Each structure stands twice: as structure tokens, then as C-alpha cells.
Amino acid sequence: MGQGIKLIAGGFALFVLGGAVVYFISQPNAATTQPTTQAQTEPAPTATTTSTSDASAATATPTESFYAAAEARREQVLINKEENDRLAKLKATKERSVECKFWKQQQKTSSAAAKIEEKINEHCNLPSSSAASSSSTASDSASSGSATTE
């Protein structure tokens, strides 16, 4: 029986030591990173009370900056969407205008294609996108011109 008691006591001691090791290994990770920053700014006796507030401030700053950046991206997306919607409405309005319809009709019936292309660009397309649209309308006019001659 003497050996059984020694074995149980040894097992209990190893269990307590194992628990203490796990406790001390997991605890210093949070405490060691904070006191190093505190040791640079403040004396050691107040490091435990101040390190907790510094840790919460350090973790709040990246989170707040993340939220601020996300909010800025969201606002930029909304601004871009509103601008695109405004430009699309403006382009649709210009394309529905009487002048645009007139010059498109002239394009179908007249042979002065270059002058009519300029008028279509002027009355149907937005000023900033006229260069990109002129290439597409030129290809459209070439295809419609060949269709009318056939």
C-alpha cells in the first residue's frame, strides 16, 4: 500500500505541475507583449494597470481604422454609382433628343457621312465619351451604309 500512495501522490503532483505550466504558458503571452511597450514609457510598478488600458487602445485602433476604411470605400462606391447613373440618364436623354434623331435619320439617307458623324457625336453622345463613341458609331455607320446600298 505504501507504493500505491506514493504513486497517487506523484500523479497528483504531476497533474498540479502540468496545470500550473499550462496556466503560466498561456498567461504570459498576453502580459509579456504589453509590459514591453509599458517598460519603454512608464515604470514597472504601474505596468499591470496601464498595460490593460493600452492593450484595449491598441486593439481598438486597428479595428476603428478598418471600419473607417470600409466606410470610405462604401461611400466611394456609392458616389461612383450615383455618377454612373447620372451619366447614363444624361446619355439616354441626349439620345432621345430631337436633334439626335434628326441626324441619325440624315445618316441613313445622306451620303455626306463624315459631316453627319460629327453631328451625331455632337447631339447623341456625351462630350467626355465622344472619342470612344465615335469609333463605335463609325463602325455602325459603315455597316448601315453598306446595308442601305444593298
C-alpha positions as a Markdown table, in Angstrom:
| # | Residue | x | y | z |
|---|---|---|---|---|
| 1 | Met | 0.0 | 0.0 | 0.0 |
| 2 | Gly | 2.9 | 2.4 | 0.6 |
| 3 | Gln | 3.8 | 2.3 | -3.0 |
| 4 | Gly | 0.2 | 2.9 | -4.2 |
| 5 | Ile | 0.0 | 6.1 | -2.0 |
| 6 | Lys | 3.4 | 7.3 | -3.4 |
| 7 | Leu | 2.2 | 6.6 | -6.9 |
| 8 | Ile | -1.1 | 8.5 | -6.4 |
| 9 | Ala | 0.8 | 11.4 | -4.7 |
| 10 | Gly | 3.3 | 11.5 | -7.6 |
| 11 | Gly | 0.5 | 11.5 | -10.2 |
| 12 | Phe | -1.3 | 14.3 | -8.3 |
| 13 | Ala | 1.9 | 16.4 | -8.2 |
| 14 | Leu | 2.5 | 15.9 | -11.9 |
| 15 | Phe | -1.2 | 16.9 | -12.6 |
| 16 | Val | -0.8 | 20.1 | -10.5 |
| 17 | Leu | 2.5 | 20.9 | -12.1 |
| 18 | Gly | 1.1 | 20.3 | -15.6 |
| 19 | Gly | -1.9 | 22.6 | -14.8 |
| 20 | Ala | 0.5 | 25.3 | -13.5 |
| 21 | Val | 2.7 | 25.1 | -16.6 |
| 22 | Val | -0.3 | 25.4 | -18.9 |
| 23 | Tyr | -1.5 | 28.4 | -16.9 |
| 24 | Phe | 1.8 | 30.2 | -16.9 |
| 25 | Ile | 2.5 | 29.5 | -20.5 |
| 26 | Ser | -0.9 | 30.9 | -21.7 |
| 27 | Gln | -0.9 | 33.9 | -19.3 |
| 28 | Pro | 2.5 | 35.5 | -20.1 |
| 29 | Asn | 1.8 | 35.7 | -23.8 |
| 30 | Ala | -0.8 | 38.5 | -23.2 |
| 31 | Ala | 1.3 | 40.0 | -20.4 |
| 32 | Thr | 4.7 | 39.9 | -22.0 |
| 33 | Thr | 3.7 | 41.8 | -25.1 |
| 34 | Gln | 2.1 | 44.6 | -23.1 |
| 35 | Pro | 4.8 | 45.2 | -20.5 |
| 36 | Thr | 7.5 | 45.6 | -23.1 |
| 37 | Thr | 5.6 | 48.6 | -24.5 |
| 38 | Gln | 5.0 | 49.8 | -21.0 |
| 39 | Ala | 8.6 | 49.4 | -19.9 |
| 40 | Gln | 9.6 | 52.0 | -22.6 |
| 41 | Thr | 7.1 | 54.6 | -21.4 |
| 42 | Glu | 6.3 | 54.0 | -17.7 |
| 43 | Pro | 8.0 | 52.5 | -14.6 |
| 44 | Ala | 7.3 | 48.8 | -14.0 |
| 45 | Pro | 5.1 | 49.0 | -10.8 |
| 46 | Thr | 2.1 | 50.6 | -12.7 |
| 47 | Ala | 2.6 | 48.4 | -15.8 |
| 48 | Thr | -0.1 | 45.9 | -15.0 |
| 49 | Thr | -2.9 | 48.5 | -14.6 |
| 50 | Thr | -1.8 | 50.7 | -17.5 |
| 51 | Ser | -1.0 | 47.7 | -19.8 |
| 52 | Thr | -4.6 | 46.6 | -19.8 |
| 53 | Ser | -5.8 | 50.1 | -21.0 |
| 54 | Asp | -3.0 | 50.3 | -23.6 |
| 55 | Ala | -3.9 | 46.8 | -24.9 |
| 56 | Ser | -7.5 | 47.8 | -25.4 |
| 57 | Ala | -6.5 | 51.1 | -27.1 |
| 58 | Ala | -4.0 | 49.2 | -29.3 |
| 59 | Thr | -6.7 | 46.7 | -30.4 |
| 60 | Ala | -9.3 | 49.3 | -30.9 |
| 61 | Thr | -7.2 | 51.4 | -33.2 |
| 62 | Pro | -6.8 | 48.8 | -36.0 |
| 63 | Thr | -10.5 | 47.9 | -35.7 |
| 64 | Glu | -11.5 | 51.5 | -35.9 |
| 65 | Ser | -9.2 | 52.2 | -38.8 |
| 66 | Phe | -10.6 | 49.1 | -40.6 |
| 67 | Tyr | -14.2 | 50.4 | -40.1 |
| 68 | Ala | -13.2 | 53.8 | -41.3 |
| 69 | Ala | -11.5 | 52.4 | -44.4 |
| 70 | Ala | -14.5 | 50.2 | -45.1 |
| 71 | Glu | -16.9 | 53.2 | -44.7 |
| 72 | Ala | -14.7 | 55.3 | -47.0 |
| 73 | Arg | -14.8 | 52.5 | -49.6 |
| 74 | Arg | -18.5 | 52.2 | -49.3 |
| 75 | Glu | -19.0 | 55.9 | -49.7 |
| 76 | Gln | -16.7 | 55.9 | -52.8 |
| 77 | Val | -18.7 | 53.1 | -54.3 |
| 78 | Leu | -21.9 | 55.0 | -53.7 |
| 79 | Ile | -20.5 | 58.2 | -55.3 |
| 80 | Asn | -19.3 | 56.2 | -58.3 |
| 81 | Lys | -22.7 | 54.5 | -58.7 |
| 82 | Glu | -24.5 | 57.8 | -58.5 |
| 83 | Glu | -22.2 | 59.4 | -61.1 |
| 84 | Asn | -22.6 | 56.4 | -63.4 |
| 85 | Asp | -26.4 | 56.6 | -63.0 |
| 86 | Arg | -26.3 | 60.4 | -63.7 |
| 87 | Leu | -24.2 | 59.9 | -66.8 |
| 88 | Ala | -26.4 | 57.1 | -68.1 |
| 89 | Lys | -29.5 | 59.2 | -67.7 |
| 90 | Leu | -27.8 | 62.2 | -69.4 |
| 91 | Lys | -26.8 | 59.9 | -72.3 |
| 92 | Ala | -30.3 | 58.5 | -72.6 |
| 93 | Thr | -31.7 | 62.0 | -72.7 |
| 94 | Lys | -29.3 | 63.1 | -75.4 |
| 95 | Glu | -30.1 | 60.0 | -77.5 |
| 96 | Arg | -33.8 | 60.7 | -77.2 |
| 97 | Ser | -33.4 | 64.3 | -78.2 |
| 98 | Val | -34.9 | 65.6 | -81.5 |
| 99 | Glu | -31.5 | 66.7 | -82.8 |
| 100 | Cys | -30.0 | 63.2 | -82.3 |
| 101 | Lys | -33.0 | 61.5 | -84.0 |
| 102 | Phe | -32.8 | 64.0 | -86.9 |
| 103 | Trp | -29.1 | 63.4 | -87.5 |
| 104 | Lys | -29.4 | 59.6 | -87.3 |
| 105 | Gln | -32.2 | 59.8 | -89.9 |
| 106 | Gln | -29.9 | 62.0 | -92.1 |
| 107 | Gln | -27.2 | 59.4 | -91.7 |
| 108 | Lys | -29.4 | 56.8 | -93.2 |
| 109 | Thr | -30.5 | 58.9 | -96.2 |
| 110 | Ser | -27.5 | 61.1 | -97.0 |
| 111 | Ser | -24.1 | 60.4 | -98.5 |
| 112 | Ala | -22.1 | 63.1 | -96.5 |
| 113 | Ala | -21.1 | 60.6 | -93.8 |
| 114 | Ala | -18.2 | 62.4 | -92.2 |
| 115 | Lys | -20.2 | 65.6 | -91.5 |
| 116 | Ile | -23.2 | 63.7 | -90.2 |
| 117 | Glu | -20.9 | 61.6 | -88.0 |
| 118 | Glu | -19.7 | 64.8 | -86.4 |
| 119 | Lys | -23.3 | 66.0 | -85.8 |
| 120 | Ile | -24.3 | 62.6 | -84.3 |
| 121 | Asn | -21.3 | 62.8 | -82.0 |
| 122 | Glu | -22.3 | 66.3 | -81.0 |
| 123 | His | -26.0 | 65.6 | -80.4 |
| 124 | Cys | -26.1 | 62.0 | -79.4 |
| 125 | Asn | -23.0 | 61.4 | -77.3 |
| 126 | Leu | -21.7 | 62.9 | -74.1 |
| 127 | Pro | -18.6 | 65.1 | -74.6 |
| 128 | Ser | -16.3 | 63.0 | -72.5 |
| 129 | Ser | -17.2 | 59.8 | -74.3 |
| 130 | Ser | -17.4 | 61.2 | -77.8 |
| 131 | Ala | -14.0 | 59.7 | -78.8 |
| 132 | Ala | -14.9 | 56.2 | -77.7 |
| 133 | Ser | -18.4 | 56.6 | -79.2 |
| 134 | Ser | -17.2 | 57.9 | -82.5 |
| 135 | Ser | -15.3 | 54.7 | -83.2 |
| 136 | Ser | -18.4 | 52.7 | -82.5 |
| 137 | Thr | -20.7 | 55.0 | -84.5 |
| 138 | Ala | -18.3 | 54.9 | -87.3 |
| 139 | Ser | -18.4 | 51.1 | -87.5 |
| 140 | Asp | -22.2 | 51.4 | -87.1 |
| 141 | Ser | -22.5 | 53.8 | -90.0 |
| 142 | Ala | -20.2 | 51.7 | -92.2 |
| 143 | Ser | -22.5 | 48.7 | -91.6 |
| 144 | Ser | -25.7 | 50.7 | -92.0 |
| 145 | Gly | -24.2 | 52.3 | -95.1 |
| 146 | Ser | -23.5 | 49.0 | -96.7 |
| 147 | Ala | -26.9 | 47.8 | -95.7 |
| 148 | Thr | -28.7 | 50.7 | -97.4 |
| 149 | Thr | -26.7 | 50.3 | -100.7 |
| 150 | Glu | -27.6 | 46.6 | -101.0 |
